[in-house]
Structure formats: C-alpha cells, structure tokens
C-alpha cells in the first residue's frame, strides 16, 4: 500500500515536470511538495529543507524566488488533475471566497491593515481570493489571486520593490473572482453553478457578468439588497421575505456539517419578470429553525425548471471552500510561507494547491480501493 502511494506521488508530481525547464527545479519542486505533505507542524523553508535532508533553506528559497518555472501552468495542471477525479458537468460548483494571511511588517506584497475573516477583525494581513471546485466526489482549490489594496497599486515604487509589475493594476475582489471563473470556462472545466458569499453576491456587476455568459449562480446578498419584484417594483430582500405566508417555507438539508446534516427552513420567490426564455430568477431565503429571526438571502439565476432543492444544494456548497481552506492550512502549509515577493507568494500557494490536490485524489482512490490514477500504467 505504502509503495503504491509513493509511486502515485512520483507519477503525480511528474505531470508538472514540463513546467520546470531545469532538472534542479524539478527535483526541488518534488522535495517541496513532499515536505508540504509531511507531518511537520510548520512548513516553512527551514522545516521543508529538513524534511528533504538539506542543511538549510537556500534551495527551497531559490525555488520560490529565482528558478525559472511556469507558475500559472502548474495552476492549470492542478485544475486538470482535479477535474479528472471530481468533474461533474451538472452538479459541479465553482465557489469563490477569500482567506487572510496575518503578516508582520509592511514589505510583503499586498499586506495592509484590512479585514481578515481568518482573524475575524482588521489585521495587518494579505488577502488571497480563491476559486474552489466541489462536486459529490469531493472538493479542491483550483485557482488563486493575491488582492492588492489601492494603497499598493497607487504606489508603483513600492510595487516594484515587491516584484509587482507595472501592468498589475487595482482590481476588486469580485473582479479577481471573475478573472478566475473566466479562465476556468476557457479551459472547458465542467460545472453547473457558481456560488459565493455576500462580498461577491453584493457586487451587481459580478452577478450581471455571470448572467451575461449564461452561468447559473446562487449568490448570497445582504438583507438590505434590492431586487425587482414580480410587480416590477424594487424591494429590499428582507421585506420581500417577511411578507411570505408560512406555508411557502420548506425544510431541507443543505449538506453535511460538523454536527451532522445542516437543516434549515427555505423559501424561494420568483423575481425579475423581464427574463430570457428558459431562464429563471429567484430570491432564496434560509431561515434558522432554532432562531427564526436568523435569515440569510441569496439572489439566484439558472434554468427555468430549477427546483428549490437544487438551489438549496448549491447554496450549501459554499461551505466546501471553508473546508478546503482548513485542510490546506492544516495539512499542506497554505499559510506557512515566509516570503515577501509577489511571485513567491503565487509559487508557494500554487505548490500548496498541488499537495492538496494529491490528497484529494489519493483519498478518492482509497475510498474506491483502486490503484492511484497517476500510477496506473499507460
């Protein structure tokens, strides 16, 4: 069994070899990813070097800072590896979200005093915007972007010192999410829906872009968000839901949670009567069973025959990205880096995604009792 996983690892990292033109960088990449999968509590340059039997972190640092290799190409290969195992054209969901990386000092690319959901408060931190893929077979991170606040993009000298090129301009978090989704669509990855929290759902331009390219979505919005009712008036979503009769609420599970099924009362209302044929618009509401005043709201767009149970499933899929963040931070060192540069941030994060994808694939294989796909003879 152990030999099988080792062979699977060797074959898996081998699929990225073409992105590393020199043998030294390929060898170091394997050592880096293996170290990220090790049992070391902290996975920084020193501990990764120790796991590889190296005297110091210099080689690991060269991999992130100096070797020439195609970081975005590795990202594309991760996405391809994930879709081979998890791909589902109908039930696959793309999930956008962000996570914070608390940092000291002012030199790390994009670091600023900004709200970090990880810390639950305003902290000196970097913010990464991520795209995850979830299907009934599992979930994995497939893309990433580093958010650069305006205080960075307005200071080109500071950007150059951190390795941020002059072509990199300010982009909102929803704009970064849009770029990642567009890359996924261009790559032909199979999925049926997109979902995200209020930070993305409250951006009307982002939702309108999704609709314009026929991407079905269930996006969380704030209670004071405005929608067009079937009477062609603009109404706050909380007021529209408050007027619903009791019998329209239905009880559904939106997936497994830490304490079992996540069960809520749900209601869906038609909105926006001016619509294209075969497409529908809904306001979806999720109400706590124990506290009926605790209500979440979602603006939805999808095929006209979509059932409320499907909207509920997609809304519940959003928690999958939180689980991928936790797994990547705990098991593949997503937040353990000690780098400052713009390129090196992308390189560490991408290699952490490589390691996390290997775990996803290996666990899928273990559940089936099959040979690791990367190790199967061609």
C-alpha positions in Angstrom: 0.0 0.0 0.0 2.8 2.5 1.0 4.7 1.6 -2.2 1.6 2.3 -4.2 1.1 5.8 -2.6 4.8 6.6 -3.2 4.5 5.5 -6.8 1.3 7.6 -7.1 3.1 10.6 -5.7 6.1 10.3 -8.1 3.7 9.9 -11.0 1.5 12.8 -9.8 4.3 15.4 -9.5 5.7 14.1 -12.8 2.7 15.5 -14.6 4.0 19.0 -13.7 7.6 18.3 -14.9 7.1 20.2 -18.2 6.5 23.4 -16.3 10.1 23.2 -14.8 12.7 23.5 -17.6 15.7 22.6 -15.5 16.3 19.3 -13.6 17.3 21.2 -10.5 14.0 23.0 -10.3 12.0 19.8 -11.0 13.9 18.0 -8.2 13.3 20.8 -5.8 9.6 21.0 -6.6 9.2 17.3 -5.7 11.1 17.9 -2.4 9.0 21.0 -1.7 5.6 19.3 -2.3 6.7 16.2 -0.4 7.6 18.4 2.5 4.2 20.1 2.4 2.7 16.7 2.8 4.9 15.8 5.7 3.9 15.7 9.4 5.9 18.8 10.2 3.8 21.2 12.3 5.1 24.3 10.5 6.0 24.1 6.8 8.4 26.9 6.1 11.7 27.0 4.3 13.7 25.5 7.2 11.3 22.7 8.0 10.8 21.8 4.3 14.6 21.7 3.9 14.9 19.5 7.0 12.3 17.1 5.6 14.3 16.9 2.4 17.6 16.3 4.2 19.1 19.6 3.2 21.3 21.7 5.5 19.5 25.0 5.1 16.5 26.6 3.3 18.5 28.1 0.4 17.3 25.6 -2.2 13.7 25.9 -1.2 14.0 29.7 -1.3 15.6 29.5 -4.8 12.6 27.5 -6.0 10.2 30.3 -4.9 12.4 33.3 -5.8 14.9 32.5 -8.6 14.3 29.4 -10.6 12.5 29.9 -13.9 9.3 27.9 -14.0 5.7 28.3 -15.2 3.7 29.0 -12.0 0.4 29.6 -13.9 1.0 26.5 -16.0 1.2 24.5 -12.8 -2.1 26.0 -11.7 -3.7 24.9 -14.9 -2.3 21.4 -14.4 -3.8 21.3 -10.9 -7.2 22.2 -12.3 -6.9 19.5 -14.9 -5.9 16.9 -12.3 -8.9 17.9 -10.1 -11.4 17.7 -12.9 -10.2 14.2 -13.9 -11.3 13.0 -10.4 -14.1 15.3 -9.3 -15.5 16.6 -12.6 -19.3 16.8 -12.9 -20.9 18.9 -15.6 -24.3 19.1 -13.9 -23.6 19.1 -10.2 -20.1 20.6 -10.1 -20.0 24.0 -8.4 -17.4 26.8 -8.5 -17.1 28.6 -5.2 -15.4 32.0 -4.8 -14.1 33.2 -1.4 -11.2 34.7 0.3 -8.9 33.9 3.2 -6.5 36.1 5.2 -2.8 35.5 5.9 -1.8 37.6 9.0 1.6 39.1 8.5 4.0 41.4 10.3 5.7 44.5 8.7 4.9 46.4 5.5 7.1 44.7 2.9 5.1 41.6 2.0 3.2 42.1 -1.3 -0.3 43.3 -0.7 0.0 43.5 3.1 -2.2 46.1 4.7 -4.4 46.8 7.7 -7.6 45.2 6.3 -10.4 42.9 7.4 -9.4 39.3 7.7 -12.1 36.7 8.0 -9.5 34.3 9.3 -8.7 36.6 12.3 -12.3 37.9 12.5 -11.1 41.5 12.7 -9.0 44.2 10.9 -5.4 42.9 11.0 -2.1 43.5 9.2 -2.6 40.8 6.6 -2.5 39.6 3.0 -5.8 38.6 1.4 -6.0 35.7 -1.1 -9.0 35.3 -3.3 -9.6 31.7 -4.3 -11.7 29.5 -6.5 -12.7 26.0 -5.4 -14.4 23.2 -7.2 -16.9 21.0 -5.5 -18.9 18.0 -6.6 -20.4 15.0 -4.9 -17.0 13.3 -5.2 -15.0 16.0 -3.3 -13.7 19.5 -3.3 -10.3 21.2 -4.1 -8.8 24.6 -4.7 -8.2 25.3 -8.4 -7.2 29.0 -8.7 -5.8 31.9 -6.6 -5.2 35.6 -6.8 -3.5 38.0 -4.3 -5.6 41.0 -3.6 -3.7 44.3 -3.8 -5.3 47.3 -2.0 -5.2 50.7 -3.7 -2.5 51.9 -1.3 -0.3 49.4 -3.0 -1.3 49.8 -6.7 -1.2 53.6 -6.3 2.5 53.3 -5.2 4.4 51.9 -8.1 7.8 52.1 -6.4 6.5 50.0 -3.5 5.1 47.6 -6.0 8.3 47.3 -7.9 10.2 46.5 -4.6 7.8 43.6 -4.0 8.2 42.3 -7.6 4.8 43.6 -8.8 4.9 44.6 -12.4 3.7 47.9 -13.7 1.0 46.1 -15.7 -0.7 44.9 -12.4 -3.4 47.4 -11.6 -6.0 47.6 -8.9 -8.8 45.0 -9.1 -11.6 44.4 -6.7 -12.1 41.0 -5.2 -15.1 40.3 -7.4 -13.1 41.3 -10.4 -10.4 38.8 -9.4 -13.1 36.2 -9.0 -14.4 37.0 -12.4 -11.0 36.5 -13.9 -10.6 33.1 -12.3 -14.0 31.9 -13.4 -13.3 33.1 -17.0 -10.1 31.1 -17.0 -12.0 28.0 -15.8 -14.6 28.4 -18.5 -11.9 28.9 -21.2 -10.3 25.7 -20.0 -13.5 23.8 -20.5 -13.9 22.7 -16.9 -17.3 21.1 -16.4 -19.5 22.8 -13.8 -23.2 23.7 -13.4 -23.2 26.5 -10.9 -21.2 29.3 -9.2 -21.8 30.4 -5.6 -20.2 32.8 -3.2 -20.8 34.9 -0.1 -22.1 38.5 0.3 -18.7 40.0 -0.6 -19.3 38.7 -4.1 -23.0 38.5 -4.3 -23.5 42.1 -3.4 -21.5 43.2 -6.4 -24.2 43.7 -9.1 -21.6 43.9 -11.9 -20.2 40.5 -11.0 -23.7 38.9 -10.9 -24.7 40.6 -14.2 -21.5 39.3 -15.8 -22.3 35.7 -14.7 -25.8 36.1 -16.1 -24.4 37.6 -19.4 -22.3 34.5 -20.0 -25.1 32.1 -19.0 -23.5 30.9 -15.8 -26.1 29.7 -13.3 -25.5 31.0 -9.8 -26.7 31.3 -6.2 -25.0 34.3 -4.6 -25.5 35.5 -1.0 -26.6 39.1 -0.5 -27.1 41.4 2.4 -30.6 41.8 3.9 -30.8 45.3 2.5 -30.1 44.3 -1.0 -32.6 45.4 -3.6 -34.3 43.2 -6.2 -37.1 43.7 -8.7 -40.3 42.0 -7.6 -42.8 40.4 -9.9 -44.8 43.6 -9.6 -41.9 45.4 -11.3 -41.0 47.4 -8.1 -37.6 47.5 -6.3 -37.9 45.9 -2.9 -35.5 45.1 -0.1 -35.0 41.3 0.1 -35.7 41.1 3.8 -39.1 42.9 3.3 -40.0 40.6 0.4 -39.3 37.6 2.5 -41.0 39.0 5.6 -44.3 39.2 3.6 -44.2 35.5 2.7 -47.0 33.2 4.1 -45.9 30.5 6.4 -46.8 27.6 4.1 -44.2 28.5 1.5 -41.3 27.5 3.8 -39.9 24.1 3.3 -37.4 22.2 5.4 -34.3 20.9 3.6 -30.7 19.8 4.5 -28.1 21.7 2.6 -25.4 19.1 3.2 -23.3 17.5 5.9 -21.8 19.7 8.7 -19.5 19.0 11.6 -22.6 18.1 13.7 -24.5 16.2 11.1 -27.0 17.5 8.5 -27.3 21.3 8.1 -31.1 21.6 8.2 -32.9 24.9 7.7 -36.3 26.2 6.5 -36.1 27.5 3.0 -38.3 29.6 0.6 -37.8 30.6 -3.0 -39.6 33.6 -4.7 -39.7 34.4 -8.3 -38.2 37.9 -9.1 -37.4 39.9 -12.2 -40.3 39.2 -14.5 -38.4 40.6 -17.6 -36.3 37.5 -18.3 -35.0 35.5 -21.2 -36.8 32.3 -22.3 -35.8 29.2 -20.4 -34.1 31.1 -17.6 -35.4 32.0 -14.2 -34.5 34.4 -11.4 -35.3 33.8 -7.7 -34.7 35.2 -4.3 -33.8 32.3 -2.0 -34.1 32.6 1.8 -32.6 30.4 4.5 -34.1 30.5 8.0 -32.7 29.0 11.2 -35.0 26.5 12.8 -33.9 27.5 16.4 -33.9 31.2 15.7 -36.5 32.3 13.0 -35.1 35.8 13.0 -31.8 34.5 11.7 -32.3 34.6 7.9 -29.8 34.6 5.0 -30.6 35.7 1.5 -29.5 34.6 -2.0 -30.1 36.0 -5.5 -30.3 33.1 -7.9 -30.2 32.7 -11.7 -30.5 29.4 -13.6 -32.5 27.2 -15.9 -36.3 27.9 -15.6 -37.1 24.4 -14.4 -34.6 24.5 -11.5 -36.2 23.1 -8.3 -35.8 24.8 -4.9 -33.9 21.7 -3.7 -31.2 22.3 -6.3 -30.9 26.0 -5.3 -30.5 24.8 -1.7 -27.8 22.3 -2.6 -25.8 25.0 -4.4 -26.2 27.4 -1.5 -25.0 24.7 0.8 -22.0 24.0 -1.4 -20.4 27.3 -0.3 -19.1 25.7 3.0 -16.9 23.4 0.9 -14.4 26.2 0.3 -14.1 26.8 4.1 -13.2 23.1 4.4 -10.6 23.3 1.7 -9.0 26.3 3.4 -8.9 24.5 6.7 -7.4 21.4 5.0 -4.8 23.3 3.0 -3.7 25.3 6.0 -3.6 22.3 8.4 -2.2 19.7 6.0 -0.4 21.4 3.1 1.0 24.6 4.6 -1.1 27.1 2.7 -0.4 29.8 5.3 3.0 28.7 6.5 5.1 30.6 4.0 7.8 33.2 4.9 8.1 35.0 1.6 7.5 38.7 0.8 7.6 38.8 -3.0 4.6 38.8 -5.3 5.8 35.9 -7.5 7.0 33.9 -4.5 3.5 34.2 -2.9 1.9 32.7 -6.0 4.5 30.0 -6.2 4.1 28.8 -2.6 0.3 28.9 -2.8 0.3 27.0 -6.1 2.5 24.3 -4.7 0.3 24.0 -1.6 -2.6 23.5 -4.0 -0.6 20.8 -5.8 -0.1 19.0 -2.5 -3.8 19.4 -1.5 -4.9 18.1 -4.9 -2.7 15.0 -4.4 -4.5 14.4 -1.1 -7.9 14.8 -2.7 -7.1 12.3 -5.4 -5.4 9.9 -3.0 -8.4 9.9 -0.7 -10.8 9.3 -3.6 -8.7 6.3 -4.6 -8.6 5.0 -1.1 -12.4 5.1 -0.8 -12.7 3.1 -4.0 -9.8 0.7 -3.2 -8.3 1.3 -6.6 -4.8 1.9 -7.9 -3.8 5.6 -7.7 -4.7 7.0 -11.2 -1.3 8.7 -11.6 0.4 5.4 -11.0 -1.6 3.4 -13.5 0.3 2.0 -16.4 -0.4 4.0 -19.6 
